């Protein structure tokens, strides 16, 4: 079992090492061009985007979580799940919809020009830094909201009552007690936001906003230099590792506990008068701007474009998207189950570090992993070609490069964390005495997994598989950069259409992606509500 853990860890570690080793063969001309013309812009844009999105998601996510967890007002139950809905919309879909609505030729500015009969010099430019920050904030705030809501819910109104006894009002209680106590959860959500922002390729491409992820793609497919792409990836990789290290150091010094159980219904403060309607209006505005506003034109454009597209235009795209997502979900949940079992029964330092490395991929941008996996597969293919010529005297072509296997390997390296965390947390609830009883009856190894663990873990496995399926359906850079020729998916089609400014034609595949994320989110919410009863 230890060997399997090391093999899985190698599938993530080797692409990273390949990227870092790319500096052994630099591209002087390309790097000179990048340093002279792009590097300062890339660094500034990436930093601005990260800080802007983190600030926006903090304000919206923490504020919404505080209202839903601590207060009772009209519509509170609806908002607990409605605030999660933007997770179903990929950032690049939200981006092109906002451009279609608020751009100069969009319906909002056209209506305002008709009403005002004057130039709209005061209207903010959507194709700007502020525009891309707004879009990514609206798409990513649910990460902070979900984790922070859990933290505030466990606190209950006891914190408020204690602070009021000490002479603090509600605002002071929030900033001086509740917010500091929720720091570990907030830090976790903010780290997810930071990782997603650094990894984003689709939204910044739609806005033509240059960051390291777009530069990596251009170095590969514009300069046709995979080594330059790998070297740019290494710069972004160092930034990601630094962010992860800072976050771990920050959270390692925190120790918080909760004594006793809190009834959620008894822990909320009932709002009255203007306050309750202000809370309702603020959360309703967030749901409207982040989900309903982009959803309405998306449906309208999709219906309009469906009448113009052939009936078979998207059948192949949908079939390939579902095939890749199902394949990745099956592989990743299987690997996650194996790693969870190994962690349960093997506690040595080597295995522990192998599992940590195996789950590192989610912190890496898709463009970085795509480059690393492509280079690694290329090295394997060249090695096999040399072996074929030297040992067998046969000239064989590439076996794995440009194949579906490359895409699945990249998906597994990127999303294994989701499968492992979902199944591992469920396996931790199984008492070890059950394993010991099974071993006394001669049920060990793979039979123990198949006959004992899988039947108990079926809900956790199903949840992990759904989450992986949704993420793979939305994943653009890995699919775009590693797919075989002719293997376009819904995400790739959206990228191609938005690159050409075909906003309305991009609505139909976008709507399919939104539905593929919306339905599983409702299923997961329903399942979690039943589990809480």
N, C-alpha and C positions, 0 to 999 in steps of 0.2 A: 504493500500500500504506500509506503514511503516513496518508492520509485515513481508511482503514478503522480504523487504530489509534486515531486521534483520535475517530472516531465511537463506537467501543466504549468508550473512556474516558469520553466524554460520558454514556453510558447509566448509568455509575456515579456520575460527578461531579454530574450535574444533580439527582438525588434528594437528594444530600447538601447541595448549595447551596440547594435548595428548603426543606429542613428548617431550615438556618441562617437563611434569610431569613424564616422564620415569625415571628420576633420583631418584624418590622415591623408586624404586626397582632396585638397581644397580646389575650388574653381576661382582662380584669381580675377579673371576678367568679369565674371558675373558678380563676384563679391564686391569688386571695386564699384561696379554700377549700383549695386544695392546700397552700399555704404554712402556713396556720393549723392544718391537721389532718393532713396526710400527709407533707410534704416531709422533716421530721426522721426520721420512721419509714422512709421510702423510702431515704434516704441511709444510715441506720444498718443496716438490713436488708441492703442491697446490699453494703456494706463487710464486714459480718460474714460474709455468705455467701461472698464472694470469698476472704477470708483463711482461713476455715475449710476451704473446698474445696481451696484451694491447699496448705495445710498437710497435709491428709489425703492428697491425691494425691502430694505429695512423699514422704511416709513410705512409702506402699504402693508407688508406682511405682519409686522409687529402690531401696528394699529388695528388691523382687522382681527387678528388673533385675540387681542385684549378685549375688544368689544364682544366678540362671540363667546369667549370663555368666561368673562366676568360679569356680563350684564344680560338681563332679560328684557327683550323689546320685540315689537312686531316683526315677524319674518326671520327671527334668529335661527330657527331650525333649518329653514330653507338655505340661509346663507352659509351654514356649516359645510354643506356640500357644493353649493353654487360657486363659492370662492375657489374651489379646486378646478373648475371647468377649464380655465385657460391652459392647464397642463395638456389638454387634448389638442391644442392648436400648436403646430410647430412654429418656431420663431420666424422662419422664412415665409410661411403662409401669412402670419400676422403682419409681417413687414410689407409684402406686396399688396395686401388688402388696404393697409393704411395709406400706402402711396396712391393706390387707385382712388381712395376716397378723398384724401386731402391734398393731392398734387394740384398743380395749376389747372390742369384739364379735368380734374375730378369734379364730382357733383357739388361738393361743399363750396369750393371757390367759385364755381359757375353760378350757383344760387346767390352767393353773396355779391358777386359782380352785378347780377341782375337787380338785386335789391338796392345796392349802394350806388350803382351807376358811376363808380369811380374806381381807379386802380387800387388793388389791395396790397399796398406796400407794407401795411402793418401786420399782415397775416404771416404767422411763422412758417418757415420753410421746412417741409417734412423731410426732404432729402438733405439732412444735416446731422451733426453729432447729436443734437437734442432729439431728433426724430428716431434714430436708431437706439438711443438710450431709453426713450419712452417705450418703444416696441418691446425691447428685451426685458424691461422692467415689468411690463404687463404680462409677459409670457412666463417669467421666472419667479414672480413673487410668491406663488403657491408653495414653493419649497420652504421659504421662511415661515409662511403662514401655518403650514401643517405642523412643523416641529414646535413652533412657539405656542401654538394653541394647546398642544399637549402639555407644555410646561406650565402655562397659566392655569389650565384646568386642574392640575395636581395641587397648585397653590390654594385654590379656592379663595373665598373672601376673608379667610383668617388673616392673611397678610394685611389687608385693608383695615380690618378691625384693630389689629395690634398697633398699626401705624396711627390710627385715629386716637387710640388711647394715649399714645405718645405725643399727640398734638399736631399730627400731620393731616393735611387735607388729601383729597384723592389724587391730585396731580403729584404732590410730594411723595405719596405712598408708591405711586407707579415708578417714578424716577429713582427713588432712594432705596426701595425694597424689592418690588416685583420684578423690575427690569434686571437688576444685578443677579437675582436668584435664577432668572431664566437664561443667563449668559451661555451656558453650555449648549442649550438647544438652539439659541439664536446663532451661535458660532457655527454649529453644524449646518444649519440652513444657509447661512451666508457663504460657507465654504462650497456647498453644492452650487450656489449661484455663481460664485467665482469660477469654479471649474467649467460650468456650462458656458459662461461668458468667454473664457479663454478658448474653449473648444468650438464656439459657434463659427460656422462658415456660411450657412445659408442666408441669415438675416443681413450680415455685413456685405455679402455679395449683392443682395437685392438693392441695398442702399449705396452700392459702389463705395463702401467705406473700407479703406485699406487697413488691415491688421495683419498679424503674423500668419493667421490661417489662410487668408487670401494670398499672401505673398508666397506661401509654401505651394499652393496650387499653381500659381503663375510660374514659379520657378520650374515646376515639373512639366506643365503642359504649355507654358509660354516660351521658356528658355530651353525646354527639352533636356533639362539637367536634373536627374534624380539625386545626384550628389549634392547640388546646391539646395534642393528641397530638403534633403536630410540634414544639412548643416543649419538651415533656418529652423528646422524642427528641433534641433538640439538646443537652440537658444530658448525656444518656447518651453522645452522640456525642463530646462534649468529653472525657469520662472515657476512652473507648476510644482516642481519638487520643493522650491523655496517656500511657496505658499502653503503646501501641505505640512512642511516642517514647522512653520510659524504657528499654524493652527493647532498642531499636536502639542507644541510647547505651551501654547496659551491654555488649552483645555486640560493638560496634565496637572496644572497647579490648582484646578478647581475641585472642590469637594462639596457636594450639596446632598441633602437628604430630605426625605418626607416621612413624617411620623403619622401612622394611622391612615385610614381610608377616608376619602371625602365624597359625599354625595353631590353629584354635579348640580342637581336641581336646587339643593339647599345652599349651594355655594355661590350662586349668582345673585347679583343685586338688581332689583326691578327698577327700571327707569320709568319716569313719568313726564307728562307734559312735553315741552319742546325737546328735551333730551332724547326721548325714545324715538321721535321722528327724525331728529338729526342723525342718530345712529343708523336708522333704517336708510335714510337718504344717502349717507356717505358710502355704505356698503353696496347699496343698489347702484350707485354711480360706478363703483369699481367693477361690478359684474357687467354693467352695461358697456363700459368702454373697453373692457378686456375680452368680453365674449360675445355679447349680443350685437354690438355695433359691427365688428368684423364678420359675425356670422350671417347677418341679413344680406349684405351685398354678395357674400360668397355664394349663398344659395341662389340669389337672383342671377349672378353671372354664370353659375353652373347650369341652371335651367336654360338660359339663353344660348350658351355654347353647346349644350347637349343636342339642341335642335340642328346645329350646323355640323357637328362632328358625325362621322360614320358610326353605325351601331357597334362596329367591331374595333373602333379606334383605341379603346382603353382596356379591352379584354386581356390582351397580352401583358400590359403593364400591371394590371391588378393580379393576374395569375403569378407573374414573376415576383411581385412584392410579397404576396401571401406565401409563396413557396420558400423564399429566402427567410421570411420572418418565422415561419413554422419550423424550418430546418434549424435556424439559429436557436429558437426557443427549446427545441428538443435536445440539441447538443449542449447548450449552456445549462439547462436544468439537470441533465445527466452529470455533467462535470461538477455542478454545484452540489449535487447529492453526494457524489464521491468525496469531494473535499470536506463536506460536513461530517461524513462518516469517519474520514481519516483524522480530522481534528478531534472527534469524540473519543477515538480509541488510541491515538498516538499523540503524546504530549512532549516529545523531545524538541530541543531548540531548532534543529535543522528543519523539521517538518513545519514548525510554527512559522519560521521565516519563509519557507516555500509557499505556504498558504498566503502570507502577507503579500509576497511578490505576485502571486496569482491574481489577487484582487486589486492590484494597483492600476489596472487598465482604465477603470472608470474615471480616474483623475487625469487621464491623458486625452488631449484633443484627437478627434477622429482623423484629422489630416496627418497628425504625427504618427499615429498607429498605422494608417494606410501606407505611409512612406516606409516605415520600419518593416511591416509585414511584406510589402512588395520587394524590398531589397533582400530580406531574408529568403523569400521564396525563390528569387532570382539566383541567389547563391546556391541554394539546394539544387535547383535545376541545372546550373552549370557544373556542379559537382557530379551529378548523376550522368550528365552528358560525357564528362571526361572519363568516368568509370566505364561507361558503355564502350567508348572508343578504346581505352587501354586494356580492358579485360576481355571484352567480347568482339572488339573490332567493328562495332556497329555505330552508325551515326544516327542518333536519336534526337528528336526535337525537344522542345520544352514540354514538360509533363504537367506542371502545376501552375506556372505563371499564366495569368490571364484566364484562370478557371474559376468556377464557383467555389472550389475548395479555398482559394485565397480569400474570397469574400467572407466565407464562414469562419475561417481562422481569425480574420481581423475583427469580426463581430464578437467572437468568443473572447478575444483578448480585451475588447472594450467593455463588454457587458457581463462578464463573469461575476463581477461584484454583486450585481442584482440577484442572480440566481443563488449564489452562495449565501448572501445575507438573508434572503427570504427563507431558504430551506434550513440554514444553520440555526436561525432563531427558533424555528418550529422544532427542530431536533433537540434543542436544549431543554425543551419542556418534557421530553420523554425520560422517565427515570432510568438510570443505569441498571437498576435491579432487573428491569425487563430484559436487557441485553444479557445479563448474567444468567437469568432463568433460561433464556433461549440457548445459551451456550451449553448449559447443563444437559439440554435435550439434543445437543449435537447440531444446532442451527448456528452456523458461524459464517463469516465472510460475506460473499455475495448472496448466499441463501438468507442470511440475517437481514440484509438490505431489502431483498425482494419479498420475503414472507412476513417480516415484522415492521420494518421502518416505513416502507412505501405505503402500505395501507393506512398507517397512522398519519403520515406526512402528506396525504393526498391534497389536503386543502392548501398547505404551504407550497407544495409543488405547483399546484394549479395557479396560485397567486403569482409565484415567481415567473411561471411560463407566460402569463398574461402581460406582466410588466415588461418582460424581455420582448415579447411580440410587438407591443406598442412602441417601444423604443427603437426596435429594428425597422419597423415600418416608417418611422420618421427620420431615421439616420440618413443623412445625405452625403457627407464627404467620403466616408469609407466606401459606400456603394458607387459614388461617382468616380473615385480614383482607382478602384480595384476590380470593377465589374468586367466580365468577359464582353467581347464585342457583341453588340446586339441585345445585351441584357439590361436594357433600360427598365427602371422601376417608376412608380408614381413620384417618388422624391426627385429622381433624376429628371423626369419629364417636367416637373415644376421648375427646376433650376434652368432647364433649357428654355422654357417658355418665358420665364421672368427675365432671363438674360436678354431676350429679344423684345422685351416690353409688351408681351402678349398677356396682359393681366387677366382678361376675361377667359381666355382659353386655359389659363392655369387654374381657374376656379374649380373645374370639374375634378381633376386629380386631387386638388387640395381638399375638396369637400370629402372625398373618399378617405383621405388620411385623417381628417378631423373625426369622422364617424368611427373609424377604426380605433381612435383613442377615446372617444366619448363613451361608447358602449362599455368597454372594459372598466372605465372609471366608475360608472354607475353600478356595475356588477360588484366591484370591489367595495364601494361604499355600502351597498346593500348587505354584502357578506359581513363587513365589519360591524354594521348596526345590529345584525342578528347575533354576532359573537358577543356583543356587549350586553345583550339581554340576559 
